[in-house]
Amino acid sequence: MSRDLLLIGSIPLDTVREVFEMFGPPLAPYMMCMPDGEVGPRRHWISRVHYQVFAGHPELDVIARPRPEANGVERQFPRDNLDRWQFRVKEGVDAVRFGDPGWRLGFARDALNSYYVFETMKEKGVLPKALKFQVSMPAPNSVLAPRVFPTSGDIDRMRPGYEESLRNEIEMIASKIPHDKLVIQFDCSSEVQDVNGAVPDFPVETAIERNIAQIRNVAPAIPR
């Protein structure tokens, strides 16, 4: 049976177990690997990084956040592309740094927790033994998009530290999950918009190299 099916990463359910139980049996025969569905705080993709990592960072200021609900209660996830988190690097900060290597961005912790459930589902026969565990992470240019960091020069101040932190997350994941059971996928939504000329002030002529460079910077963290 063909294994040409690739899930992007997100599945609209509440728990990892629900994802594996509902979609594993019917879809696994067509897949080489399966993601955990990006449930919980990750359901709105990059917004989880924005409110869990950037919003509390001491070297960043929040300049916009999603509008609260009608009753005034906070809202973590944007309603649309105009209702979003935005940040500014604080004055005097030349390069934003991230502590707690391997854990700060949350990707490794989520992956390891989900992998335990994934292996349990295999033991119960819900998922086939040969199925690999897919870890999906947004590529840096999507997290650090101009719509999120509108101040000129801020993305350049963010990029080195964020890419280093992402490399640390990848190394942590690869140190805890057997390599023959692991697949790592970079999700590139903003990058696709960029190469099609949809990102203001970013010249489309240099879009391919601009977006390949980020992968070149983080890929060395992935074991051969």
Solvent accessible surface area in square Angstrom, and as a share of the most:
residue,aa,sasa,rsa
1,M,172,0.77
2,S,63,0.41
3,R,112,0.41
4,D,128,0.66
5,L,66,0.33
6,L,106,0.53
7,L,30,0.15
8,I,135,0.68
9,G,1,0.01
10,S,68,0.44
11,I,14,0.07
12,P,131,0.82
13,L,44,0.22
14,D,115,0.59
15,T,65,0.38
16,V,21,0.12
17,R,128,0.47
18,E,70,0.31
19,V,0,0.00
20,F,0,0.00
21,E,70,0.31
22,M,111,0.50
23,F,61,0.25
24,G,0,0.00
25,P,71,0.45
26,P,74,0.46
27,L,45,0.22
28,A,2,0.01
29,P,58,0.36
30,Y,96,0.36
31,M,0,0.00
32,M,92,0.41
33,C,5,0.03
34,M,0,0.00
35,P,1,0.01
36,D,8,0.04
37,G,0,0.00
38,E,13,0.06
39,V,15,0.09
40,G,27,0.26
41,P,63,0.40
42,R,32,0.12
43,R,151,0.55
44,H,72,0.32
45,W,62,0.22
46,I,13,0.07
47,S,3,0.02
48,R,6,0.02
49,V,1,0.01
50,H,6,0.03
51,Y,33,0.12
52,Q,88,0.39
53,V,3,0.02
54,F,1,0.00
55,A,34,0.26
56,G,64,0.62
57,H,10,0.04
58,P,100,0.63
59,E,20,0.09
60,L,9,0.05
61,D,48,0.25
62,V,48,0.28
63,I,62,0.31
64,A,34,0.26
65,R,141,0.51
66,P,2,0.02
67,R,129,0.47
68,P,74,0.46
69,E,66,0.30
70,A,117,0.90
71,N,121,0.62
72,G,52,0.50
73,V,84,0.48
74,E,133,0.60
75,R,71,0.26
76,Q,73,0.33
77,F,23,0.09
78,P,13,0.08
79,R,91,0.33
80,D,79,0.41
81,N,96,0.49
82,L,153,0.76
83,D,4,0.02
84,R,60,0.22
85,W,11,0.04
86,Q,32,0.14
87,F,0,0.00
88,R,105,0.38
89,V,11,0.06
90,K,76,0.32
91,E,178,0.80
92,G,75,0.72
93,V,29,0.17
94,D,123,0.64
95,A,50,0.39
96,V,1,0.00
97,R,174,0.63
98,F,28,0.12
99,G,45,0.43
100,D,84,0.43
101,P,90,0.57
102,G,2,0.02
103,W,62,0.22
104,R,65,0.24
105,L,0,0.00
106,G,14,0.13
107,F,13,0.05
108,A,0,0.00
109,R,122,0.44
110,D,41,0.21
111,A,5,0.04
112,L,38,0.19
113,N,95,0.48
114,S,3,0.02
115,Y,28,0.10
116,Y,162,0.62
117,V,38,0.22
118,F,0,0.00
119,E,38,0.17
120,T,35,0.20
121,M,4,0.02
122,K,9,0.04
123,E,134,0.60
124,K,125,0.53
125,G,61,0.59
126,V,39,0.22
127,L,4,0.02
128,P,52,0.33
129,K,145,0.61
130,A,69,0.53
131,L,1,0.01
132,K,63,0.27
133,F,2,0.01
134,Q,2,0.01
135,V,9,0.05
136,S,13,0.08
137,M,0,0.00
138,P,6,0.04
139,A,0,0.00
140,P,0,0.00
141,N,18,0.09
142,S,0,0.00
143,V,0,0.00
144,L,2,0.01
145,A,1,0.01
146,P,37,0.23
147,R,61,0.22
148,V,3,0.02
149,F,3,0.01
150,P,67,0.42
151,T,55,0.32
152,S,104,0.67
153,G,32,0.31
154,D,2,0.01
155,I,23,0.12
156,D,103,0.53
157,R,84,0.31
158,M,0,0.00
159,R,56,0.20
160,P,80,0.50
161,G,11,0.11
162,Y,0,0.00
163,E,7,0.03
164,E,90,0.40
165,S,3,0.02
166,L,0,0.00
167,R,70,0.25
168,N,37,0.19
169,E,0,0.00
170,I,0,0.00
171,E,87,0.39
172,M,44,0.20
173,I,0,0.00
174,A,7,0.06
175,S,80,0.52
176,K,112,0.47
177,I,3,0.01
178,P,63,0.40
179,H,106,0.47
180,D,105,0.54
181,K,70,0.30
182,L,22,0.11
183,V,31,0.18
184,I,34,0.17
185,Q,30,0.13
186,F,37,0.16
187,D,14,0.07
188,C,48,0.29
189,S,52,0.34
190,S,7,0.04
191,E,9,0.04
192,V,89,0.51
193,Q,77,0.34
194,D,7,0.04
195,V,49,0.28
196,N,112,0.58
197,G,45,0.44
198,A,63,0.49
199,V,24,0.14
200,P,104,0.66
201,D,143,0.74
202,F,64,0.27
203,P,74,0.46
204,V,70,0.40
205,E,144,0.65
206,T,71,0.41
207,A,1,0.00
208,I,114,0.58
209,E,97,0.44
210,R,55,0.20
211,N,12,0.06
212,I,85,0.43
213,A,31,0.24
214,Q,3,0.01
215,I,47,0.24
216,R,132,0.48
217,N,61,0.31
218,V,0,0.00
219,A,38,0.29
220,P,106,0.67
221,A,9,0.07
222,I,62,0.31
223,P,54,0.34
224,R,284,1.04
